[in-house]
Amino acid sequence: MRHDRLVLTLLRRELSAGLRSMRRRDLAWIGLGGWALFAYAMADVVVALQAGAATLRQEQALWLLGLPSALLILGGFAGNALASLCLSRAFAPFLKALPLSLRERRRMAAVA
């Protein structure tokens, strides 16, 4: 975790150097391709929603039970992941302070 800022700085510099070395024509094609993929994804979502619109309007059980339970499960998983990340970050300094050998731990426990 100590070197995160260094890694991000090196990645940013590498990305900026790569972008500066490209021609404007290449950058335009990359941008055009990205926007085309984004437009295709949005059109796919719109077509899928239009195809399932009648089912979504008529299924009351989906809105009463399915969607809230799916959101509850998703929120539980996201909360669990976030809590574990926070706990691992919070306890990291305490774990680093422990001695490496078992003999040192026993000696420090006897002193304390």
N, C-alpha and C positions, 0 to 999 in steps of 0.2 A: 504494500500500500504506500510505501515511502516513495516509490519511483513512479507513481501514477502521473504526476505532473510532468515529469521528464518524458515519459512515453507519449503523453498527449502533445507536448511541445514538439517532439520529433515527428510525430505523425502530421501535425499541422504544417510544419516546415516542408516535409516531403510532399504533401498535397499541394501546397502553394508553389513549390518548385516545379512539380509536374504540370500544374495548370499554366504556369508561365512559359513552359517549354512547348506547349501545344499551340498550333495555329488557330486563328479565330474560326476558320472553317471547321476544324475538328470539334471545337467547343460548341459551335452551332449545331453540328450533327448530333453530338451527345445530348444537348438540350432538347433538340427536336425529337430524338428518340425517347427520351424520358417523358416528355409531354404526351407523345403518342401512346406509350404504355399506360400512362395515367388515364388518358381519355378512353382507352380500350377497357380498362378496369371499371371505370365509372359507367360506361355503356353496358357492360356485362351485369353490373349490380342493378341498373335500371331495368334491363330486360328480365332479369330473374325476379325482381319485385313485381313487375307487371304480370308475369306469368303466374305468380302465386298470390296475386292480390285477392282473388275471390276466396281462396282458402283462408287467407289471413283475416278477411272480414267476417267469415262465418264461424270460425273456430273460437268459441268462447272459452273452452277449456285451455287453449293455448295461452290466452291472455290472463286467465285467472290462476292457473296452476303452473303451466310450463315455463313461461317467461320469468315470473318471480323466483321459482325454484332454481332455474338456470343462473339467474343473477346472484342468488344466495350462494350457490356453490362456487361460482366464479369469484365472488367477493371473499369467500372463505379461503380459497387457494391463494388469492392475491394478498390477503391480510396475513396469512401464514408465512408466505415468502418474504413479505416486507418485515414482519416481526423477526424472522430468523436472521435477515440481513442486519437489522438494527441491533439485535443481541450479539451477533458475531462481531460487529463493529464496536459495540460498547465494552465487551469483555476482552478485546484484543490486547489492550495495554496490560491487563492483569495476567494474561497468559504468557506474555513475553517476559514478565518479571520472574517467572518461576525458574529455579535452577534446572539444569538438564539432567543431572544424575540423581538417582534415587538416594544415594548416600548423603548428598548435599541437602536434599529435601528433609531427610530425617534429622540431620544435624540442625537445620534451621528451625524445624518444629520443636526440637528439644530445647533450643535456646529461647524460643518465644513462649 
